[in-house]
Amino acid sequence: MEPGRMVCGPEGILNALEVALGLPPVAAGSEIERLLSYREVLKKHLEKNPAAFYQRSFAVENLSSSRVLLRWRDELRLAGWDPGLGSGDSAPSRLATFAAVEKIAGGDEAFLFGAAERIDRVLAALSEGLRSGIDSIEVVDPVASLPAKWRELLEQLGAQFETGIPDEPAAP
């Protein structure tokens, strides 16, 4: 690898951007802290809504259920879902449930600092005119396979996406 070049995945690029933009580390801590935080908010939600769609699985195994629901929540946020728009009569019931859980959380819960929220911070810093110091980004995944938040960030950074499908294995 040549100097000044970095090969990384999504977490690595996000970390590099946060450092380059001078964004302070997220105080939320580890993934287990996010999971435990989400589990507690789900418990609070069930106290007010005992018939929530996840109540049976949560009663059997709350940590695993919380892990799945947190993953769904994170995927929704990366796809561009806004919790503020996920409630009301027109919203599907499960999205309304996710929105209600977010509302219970307020703004201090550790689970609120996933990849989507970190991308939002980076996008906000870039829109304020801060420079990332990254000259170019090559993405090996097809653009259509990326969640909306990642596409927005990578396009703002001028990323180049590989367009061809490999016709030979990437490794021997």
Secondary structure in CASP SS format (residue, H / E / C, confidence):
PFRMAT SS
TARGET T0000
AUTHOR 0000-0000-0000
METHOD secondary structure of the structure
MODEL  1
M C 1.00
E C 1.00
P C 1.00
G C 1.00
R C 1.00
M C 1.00
V C 1.00
C C 1.00
G C 1.00
P H 1.00
E H 1.00
G H 1.00
I H 1.00
L H 1.00
N H 1.00
A H 1.00
L H 1.00
E H 1.00
V H 1.00
A H 1.00
L C 1.00
G C 1.00
L C 1.00
P C 1.00
P C 1.00
V C 1.00
A C 1.00
A C 1.00
G C 1.00
S C 1.00
E H 1.00
I H 1.00
E H 1.00
R H 1.00
L H 1.00
L H 1.00
S H 1.00
Y H 1.00
R H 1.00
E H 1.00
V H 1.00
L H 1.00
K H 1.00
K H 1.00
H H 1.00
L H 1.00
E H 1.00
K H 1.00
N C 1.00
P C 1.00
A C 1.00
A C 1.00
F C 1.00
Y C 1.00
Q H 1.00
R H 1.00
S H 1.00
F H 1.00
A H 1.00
V H 1.00
E C 1.00
N H 1.00
L H 1.00
S H 1.00
S H 1.00
S H 1.00
R H 1.00
V H 1.00
L H 1.00
L H 1.00
R H 1.00
W H 1.00
R H 1.00
D H 1.00
E H 1.00
L H 1.00
R H 1.00
L H 1.00
A C 1.00
G C 1.00
W C 1.00
D C 1.00
P H 1.00
G H 1.00
L H 1.00
G C 1.00
S C 1.00
G C 1.00
D C 1.00
S C 1.00
A C 1.00
P C 1.00
S H 1.00
R H 1.00
L H 1.00
A H 1.00
T H 1.00
F H 1.00
A H 1.00
A H 1.00
V H 1.00
E H 1.00
K H 1.00
I H 1.00
A H 1.00
G C 1.00
G C 1.00
D C 1.00
E C 1.00
A H 1.00
F H 1.00
L H 1.00
F C 1.00
G C 1.00
A H 1.00
A H 1.00
E H 1.00
R H 1.00
I H 1.00
D H 1.00
R H 1.00
V H 1.00
L H 1.00
A H 1.00
A H 1.00
L H 1.00
S H 1.00
E C 1.00
G C 1.00
L C 1.00
R C 1.00
S C 1.00
G C 1.00
I C 1.00
D C 1.00
S C 1.00
I C 1.00
E E 1.00
V E 1.00
V C 1.00
D C 1.00
P C 1.00
V H 1.00
A H 1.00
S H 1.00
L C 1.00
P C 1.00
A H 1.00
K H 1.00
W H 1.00
R H 1.00
E H 1.00
L H 1.00
L H 1.00
E H 1.00
Q H 1.00
L C 1.00
G C 1.00
A C 1.00
Q E 1.00
F E 1.00
E C 1.00
T C 1.00
G C 1.00
I C 1.00
P C 1.00
D C 1.00
E C 1.00
P C 1.00
A C 1.00
A C 1.00
P C 1.00
END
